[in-house]
Amino acid sequence: MILFNETVSIENAVAAEWLEWMKETHIPEVMATTFFVKYQIAKVMEEEDTGGTTFAVQYFARHMDDLLEYHRDHDQNMQAKMQAKYAGKYAAFRTVLEVIE
């Protein structure tokens, strides 16, 4: 299994709205691509006071080929939607991990 992790630090002023948008709109759109079998959202508990709240949004794919196809066909569009809605209000980085056990 492959874990695609997006860590997002979002300004506190829009964090609740962003989280709702993620749950109601963005994640359902990502999952509708069928490249992922499940997801989870976690809130980072220990963080410096940066004026933002940090979340880890994790998507699980069966195979690396699924993730590569998602990146090729859908990722740019999904990123553009978040950028259009929350430009300048977040910072994000991504990690791809292989689930061992």
MODELLER restraints for C-alpha pairs under 7 A, 6 or more apart:
rsr = mdl.restraints
at = mdl.atoms
rsr.add(forms.Gaussian(group=physical.xy_distance, feature=features.Distance(at['CA:1:A'], at['CA:60:A']), mean=6.73, stdev=0.5))
rsr.add(forms.Gaussian(group=physical.xy_distance, feature=features.Distance(at['CA:1:A'], at['CA:61:A']), mean=5.86, stdev=0.5))
rsr.add(forms.Gaussian(group=physical.xy_distance, feature=features.Distance(at['CA:1:A'], at['CA:62:A']), mean=4.70, stdev=0.5))
rsr.add(forms.Gaussian(group=physical.xy_distance, feature=features.Distance(at['CA:1:A'], at['CA:63:A']), mean=5.90, stdev=0.5))
rsr.add(forms.Gaussian(group=physical.xy_distance, feature=features.Distance(at['CA:1:A'], at['CA:98:A']), mean=6.16, stdev=0.5))
rsr.add(forms.Gaussian(group=physical.xy_distance, feature=features.Distance(at['CA:1:A'], at['CA:99:A']), mean=5.34, stdev=0.5))
rsr.add(forms.Gaussian(group=physical.xy_distance, feature=features.Distance(at['CA:2:A'], at['CA:60:A']), mean=5.68, stdev=0.5))
rsr.add(forms.Gaussian(group=physical.xy_distance, feature=features.Distance(at['CA:2:A'], at['CA:61:A']), mean=5.05, stdev=0.5))
rsr.add(forms.Gaussian(group=physical.xy_distance, feature=features.Distance(at['CA:2:A'], at['CA:62:A']), mean=6.12, stdev=0.5))
rsr.add(forms.Gaussian(group=physical.xy_distance, feature=features.Distance(at['CA:2:A'], at['CA:63:A']), mean=6.02, stdev=0.5))
rsr.add(forms.Gaussian(group=physical.xy_distance, feature=features.Distance(at['CA:2:A'], at['CA:64:A']), mean=6.21, stdev=0.5))
rsr.add(forms.Gaussian(group=physical.xy_distance, feature=features.Distance(at['CA:2:A'], at['CA:97:A']), mean=5.85, stdev=0.5))
rsr.add(forms.Gaussian(group=physical.xy_distance, feature=features.Distance(at['CA:2:A'], at['CA:98:A']), mean=4.72, stdev=0.5))
rsr.add(forms.Gaussian(group=physical.xy_distance, feature=features.Distance(at['CA:2:A'], at['CA:99:A']), mean=5.81, stdev=0.5))
rsr.add(forms.Gaussian(group=physical.xy_distance, feature=features.Distance(at['CA:3:A'], at['CA:58:A']), mean=6.51, stdev=0.5))
rsr.add(forms.Gaussian(group=physical.xy_distance, feature=features.Distance(at['CA:3:A'], at['CA:59:A']), mean=5.77, stdev=0.5))
rsr.add(forms.Gaussian(group=physical.xy_distance, feature=features.Distance(at['CA:3:A'], at['CA:60:A']), mean=4.71, stdev=0.5))
rsr.add(forms.Gaussian(group=physical.xy_distance, feature=features.Distance(at['CA:3:A'], at['CA:61:A']), mean=6.41, stdev=0.5))
rsr.add(forms.Gaussian(group=physical.xy_distance, feature=features.Distance(at['CA:3:A'], at['CA:96:A']), mean=5.78, stdev=0.5))
rsr.add(forms.Gaussian(group=physical.xy_distance, feature=features.Distance(at['CA:3:A'], at['CA:97:A']), mean=5.01, stdev=0.5))
rsr.add(forms.Gaussian(group=physical.xy_distance, feature=features.Distance(at['CA:3:A'], at['CA:98:A']), mean=6.09, stdev=0.5))
rsr.add(forms.Gaussian(group=physical.xy_distance, feature=features.Distance(at['CA:3:A'], at['CA:99:A']), mean=6.53, stdev=0.5))
rsr.add(forms.Gaussian(group=physical.xy_distance, feature=features.Distance(at['CA:4:A'], at['CA:58:A']), mean=5.65, stdev=0.5))
rsr.add(forms.Gaussian(group=physical.xy_distance, feature=features.Distance(at['CA:4:A'], at['CA:59:A']), mean=5.13, stdev=0.5))
rsr.add(forms.Gaussian(group=physical.xy_distance, feature=features.Distance(at['CA:4:A'], at['CA:60:A']), mean=6.31, stdev=0.5))
rsr.add(forms.Gaussian(group=physical.xy_distance, feature=features.Distance(at['CA:4:A'], at['CA:95:A']), mean=6.03, stdev=0.5))
rsr.add(forms.Gaussian(group=physical.xy_distance, feature=features.Distance(at['CA:4:A'], at['CA:96:A']), mean=4.69, stdev=0.5))
rsr.add(forms.Gaussian(group=physical.xy_distance, feature=features.Distance(at['CA:4:A'], at['CA:97:A']), mean=6.46, stdev=0.5))
rsr.add(forms.Gaussian(group=physical.xy_distance, feature=features.Distance(at['CA:5:A'], at['CA:56:A']), mean=6.45, stdev=0.5))
rsr.add(forms.Gaussian(group=physical.xy_distance, feature=features.Distance(at['CA:5:A'], at['CA:57:A']), mean=5.77, stdev=0.5))
rsr.add(forms.Gaussian(group=physical.xy_distance, feature=features.Distance(at['CA:5:A'], at['CA:58:A']), mean=4.44, stdev=0.5))
rsr.add(forms.Gaussian(group=physical.xy_distance, feature=features.Distance(at['CA:5:A'], at['CA:59:A']), mean=6.44, stdev=0.5))
rsr.add(forms.Gaussian(group=physical.xy_distance, feature=features.Distance(at['CA:5:A'], at['CA:94:A']), mean=5.58, stdev=0.5))
rsr.add(forms.Gaussian(group=physical.xy_distance, feature=features.Distance(at['CA:5:A'], at['CA:95:A']), mean=5.11, stdev=0.5))
rsr.add(forms.Gaussian(group=physical.xy_distance, feature=features.Distance(at['CA:5:A'], at['CA:96:A']), mean=6.20, stdev=0.5))
rsr.add(forms.Gaussian(group=physical.xy_distance, feature=features.Distance(at['CA:6:A'], at['CA:56:A']), mean=5.63, stdev=0.5))
rsr.add(forms.Gaussian(group=physical.xy_distance, feature=features.Distance(at['CA:6:A'], at['CA:57:A']), mean=5.17, stdev=0.5))
rsr.add(forms.Gaussian(group=physical.xy_distance, feature=features.Distance(at['CA:6:A'], at['CA:58:A']), mean=6.33, stdev=0.5))
rsr.add(forms.Gaussian(group=physical.xy_distance, feature=features.Distance(at['CA:6:A'], at['CA:92:A']), mean=6.78, stdev=0.5))
rsr.add(forms.Gaussian(group=physical.xy_distance, feature=features.Distance(at['CA:6:A'], at['CA:93:A']), mean=5.90, stdev=0.5))
rsr.add(forms.Gaussian(group=physical.xy_distance, feature=features.Distance(at['CA:6:A'], at['CA:94:A']), mean=4.53, stdev=0.5))
rsr.add(forms.Gaussian(group=physical.xy_distance, feature=features.Distance(at['CA:6:A'], at['CA:95:A']), mean=6.57, stdev=0.5))
rsr.add(forms.Gaussian(group=physical.xy_distance, feature=features.Distance(at['CA:7:A'], at['CA:54:A']), mean=6.94, stdev=0.5))
rsr.add(forms.Gaussian(group=physical.xy_distance, feature=features.Distance(at['CA:7:A'], at['CA:55:A']), mean=5.66, stdev=0.5))
rsr.add(forms.Gaussian(group=physical.xy_distance, feature=features.Distance(at['CA:7:A'], at['CA:56:A']), mean=4.35, stdev=0.5))
rsr.add(forms.Gaussian(group=physical.xy_distance, feature=features.Distance(at['CA:7:A'], at['CA:57:A']), mean=6.32, stdev=0.5))
rsr.add(forms.Gaussian(group=physical.xy_distance, feature=features.Distance(at['CA:7:A'], at['CA:92:A']), mean=5.49, stdev=0.5))
rsr.add(forms.Gaussian(group=physical.xy_distance, feature=features.Distance(at['CA:7:A'], at['CA:93:A']), mean=5.46, stdev=0.5))
rsr.add(forms.Gaussian(group=physical.xy_distance, feature=features.Distance(at['CA:7:A'], at['CA:94:A']), mean=6.21, stdev=0.5))
rsr.add(forms.Gaussian(group=physical.xy_distance, feature=features.Distance(at['CA:8:A'], at['CA:54:A']), mean=5.49, stdev=0.5))
rsr.add(forms.Gaussian(group=physical.xy_distance, feature=features.Distance(at['CA:8:A'], at['CA:55:A']), mean=5.33, stdev=0.5))
rsr.add(forms.Gaussian(group=physical.xy_distance, feature=features.Distance(at['CA:8:A'], at['CA:56:A']), mean=6.38, stdev=0.5))
rsr.add(forms.Gaussian(group=physical.xy_distance, feature=features.Distance(at['CA:8:A'], at['CA:90:A']), mean=6.64, stdev=0.5))
rsr.add(forms.Gaussian(group=physical.xy_distance, feature=features.Distance(at['CA:8:A'], at['CA:91:A']), mean=5.79, stdev=0.5))
rsr.add(forms.Gaussian(group=physical.xy_distance, feature=features.Distance(at['CA:8:A'], at['CA:92:A']), mean=4.36, stdev=0.5))
rsr.add(forms.Gaussian(group=physical.xy_distance, feature=features.Distance(at['CA:8:A'], at['CA:93:A']), mean=6.77, stdev=0.5))
rsr.add(forms.Gaussian(group=physical.xy_distance, feature=features.Distance(at['CA:9:A'], at['CA:52:A']), mean=5.79, stdev=0.5))
rsr.add(forms.Gaussian(group=physical.xy_distance, feature=features.Distance(at['CA:9:A'], at['CA:53:A']), mean=5.38, stdev=0.5))
rsr.add(forms.Gaussian(group=physical.xy_distance, feature=features.Distance(at['CA:9:A'], at['CA:54:A']), mean=4.08, stdev=0.5))
rsr.add(forms.Gaussian(group=physical.xy_distance, feature=features.Distance(at['CA:9:A'], at['CA:55:A']), mean=6.41, stdev=0.5))
rsr.add(forms.Gaussian(group=physical.xy_distance, feature=features.Distance(at['CA:9:A'], at['CA:90:A']), mean=5.41, stdev=0.5))
rsr.add(forms.Gaussian(group=physical.xy_distance, feature=features.Distance(at['CA:9:A'], at['CA:91:A']), mean=5.33, stdev=0.5))
rsr.add(forms.Gaussian(group=physical.xy_distance, feature=features.Distance(at['CA:9:A'], at['CA:92:A']), mean=6.29, stdev=0.5))
rsr.add(forms.Gaussian(group=physical.xy_distance, feature=features.Distance(at['CA:10:A'], at['CA:52:A']), mean=5.11, stdev=0.5))
rsr.add(forms.Gaussian(group=physical.xy_distance, feature=features.Distance(at['CA:10:A'], at['CA:53:A']), mean=5.42, stdev=0.5))
rsr.add(forms.Gaussian(group=physical.xy_distance, feature=features.Distance(at['CA:10:A'], at['CA:54:A']), mean=6.29, stdev=0.5))
rsr.add(forms.Gaussian(group=physical.xy_distance, feature=features.Distance(at['CA:10:A'], at['CA:89:A']), mean=5.89, stdev=0.5))
rsr.add(forms.Gaussian(group=physical.xy_distance, feature=features.Distance(at['CA:10:A'], at['CA:90:A']), mean=4.30, stdev=0.5))
rsr.add(forms.Gaussian(group=physical.xy_distance, feature=features.Distance(at['CA:10:A'], at['CA:91:A']), mean=6.71, stdev=0.5))
rsr.add(forms.Gaussian(group=physical.xy_distance, feature=features.Distance(at['CA:11:A'], at['CA:51:A']), mean=6.00, stdev=0.5))
rsr.add(forms.Gaussian(group=physical.xy_distance, feature=features.Distance(at['CA:11:A'], at['CA:52:A']), mean=4.13, stdev=0.5))
rsr.add(forms.Gaussian(group=physical.xy_distance, feature=features.Distance(at['CA:11:A'], at['CA:53:A']), mean=6.34, stdev=0.5))
rsr.add(forms.Gaussian(group=physical.xy_distance, feature=features.Distance(at['CA:11:A'], at['CA:89:A']), mean=5.52, stdev=0.5))
rsr.add(forms.Gaussian(group=physical.xy_distance, feature=features.Distance(at['CA:11:A'], at['CA:90:A']), mean=6.21, stdev=0.5))
rsr.add(forms.Gaussian(group=physical.xy_distance, feature=features.Distance(at['CA:12:A'], at['CA:51:A']), mean=6.01, stdev=0.5))
rsr.add(forms.Gaussian(group=physical.xy_distance, feature=features.Distance(at['CA:12:A'], at['CA:52:A']), mean=4.65, stdev=0.5))
rsr.add(forms.Gaussian(group=physical.xy_distance, feature=features.Distance(at['CA:12:A'], at['CA:53:A']), mean=5.79, stdev=0.5))
rsr.add(forms.Gaussian(group=physical.xy_distance, feature=features.Distance(at['CA:15:A'], at['CA:53:A']), mean=6.55, stdev=0.5))
rsr.add(forms.Gaussian(group=physical.xy_distance, feature=features.Distance(at['CA:35:A'], at['CA:61:A']), mean=6.17, stdev=0.5))
rsr.add(forms.Gaussian(group=physical.xy_distance, feature=features.Distance(at['CA:35:A'], at['CA:66:A']), mean=5.36, stdev=0.5))
rsr.add(forms.Gaussian(group=physical.xy_distance, feature=features.Distance(at['CA:35:A'], at['CA:67:A']), mean=6.66, stdev=0.5))
rsr.add(forms.Gaussian(group=physical.xy_distance, feature=features.Distance(at['CA:35:A'], at['CA:70:A']), mean=6.34, stdev=0.5))
rsr.add(forms.Gaussian(group=physical.xy_distance, feature=features.Distance(at['CA:36:A'], at['CA:59:A']), mean=6.17, stdev=0.5))
rsr.add(forms.Gaussian(group=physical.xy_distance, feature=features.Distance(at['CA:36:A'], at['CA:60:A']), mean=5.29, stdev=0.5))
rsr.add(forms.Gaussian(group=physical.xy_distance, feature=features.Distance(at['CA:36:A'], at['CA:61:A']), mean=4.43, stdev=0.5))
rsr.add(forms.Gaussian(group=physical.xy_distance, feature=features.Distance(at['CA:37:A'], at['CA:60:A']), mean=5.80, stdev=0.5))
rsr.add(forms.Gaussian(group=physical.xy_distance, feature=features.Distance(at['CA:37:A'], at['CA:61:A']), mean=5.86, stdev=0.5))
rsr.add(forms.Gaussian(group=physical.xy_distance, feature=features.Distance(at['CA:38:A'], at['CA:59:A']), mean=6.05, stdev=0.5))
rsr.add(forms.Gaussian(group=physical.xy_distance, feature=features.Distance(at['CA:38:A'], at['CA:60:A']), mean=5.42, stdev=0.5))
rsr.add(forms.Gaussian(group=physical.xy_distance, feature=features.Distance(at['CA:39:A'], at['CA:58:A']), mean=5.35, stdev=0.5))
rsr.add(forms.Gaussian(group=physical.xy_distance, feature=features.Distance(at['CA:39:A'], at['CA:59:A']), mean=4.35, stdev=0.5))
rsr.add(forms.Gaussian(group=physical.xy_distance, feature=features.Distance(at['CA:39:A'], at['CA:60:A']), mean=5.96, stdev=0.5))
rsr.add(forms.Gaussian(group=physical.xy_distance, feature=features.Distance(at['CA:40:A'], at['CA:57:A']), mean=5.99, stdev=0.5))
rsr.add(forms.Gaussian(group=physical.xy_distance, feature=features.Distance(at['CA:40:A'], at['CA:58:A']), mean=5.27, stdev=0.5))
rsr.add(forms.Gaussian(group=physical.xy_distance, feature=features.Distance(at['CA:40:A'], at['CA:59:A']), mean=6.75, stdev=0.5))
rsr.add(forms.Gaussian(group=physical.xy_distance, feature=features.Distance(at['CA:41:A'], at['CA:55:A']), mean=6.90, stdev=0.5))
rsr.add(forms.Gaussian(group=physical.xy_distance, feature=features.Distance(at['CA:41:A'], at['CA:56:A']), mean=5.80, stdev=0.5))
rsr.add(forms.Gaussian(group=physical.xy_distance, feature=features.Distance(at['CA:41:A'], at['CA:57:A']), mean=4.55, stdev=0.5))
rsr.add(forms.Gaussian(group=physical.xy_distance, feature=features.Distance(at['CA:41:A'], at['CA:58:A']), mean=6.26, stdev=0.5))
rsr.add(forms.Gaussian(group=physical.xy_distance, feature=features.Distance(at['CA:42:A'], at['CA:55:A']), mean=5.57, stdev=0.5))
rsr.add(forms.Gaussian(group=physical.xy_distance, feature=features.Distance(at['CA:42:A'], at['CA:56:A']), mean=5.13, stdev=0.5))
rsr.add(forms.Gaussian(group=physical.xy_distance, feature=features.Distance(at['CA:42:A'], at['CA:57:A']), mean=6.47, stdev=0.5))
rsr.add(forms.Gaussian(group=physical.xy_distance, feature=features.Distance(at['CA:43:A'], at['CA:54:A']), mean=6.05, stdev=0.5))
rsr.add(forms.Gaussian(group=physical.xy_distance, feature=features.Distance(at['CA:43:A'], at['CA:55:A']), mean=4.37, stdev=0.5))
rsr.add(forms.Gaussian(group=physical.xy_distance, feature=features.Distance(at['CA:43:A'], at['CA:56:A']), mean=6.28, stdev=0.5))
rsr.add(forms.Gaussian(group=physical.xy_distance, feature=features.Distance(at['CA:44:A'], at['CA:54:A']), mean=5.44, stdev=0.5))
rsr.add(forms.Gaussian(group=physical.xy_distance, feature=features.Distance(at['CA:44:A'], at['CA:55:A']), mean=5.61, stdev=0.5))
rsr.add(forms.Gaussian(group=physical.xy_distance, feature=features.Distance(at['CA:61:A'], at['CA:67:A']), mean=6.41, stdev=0.5))
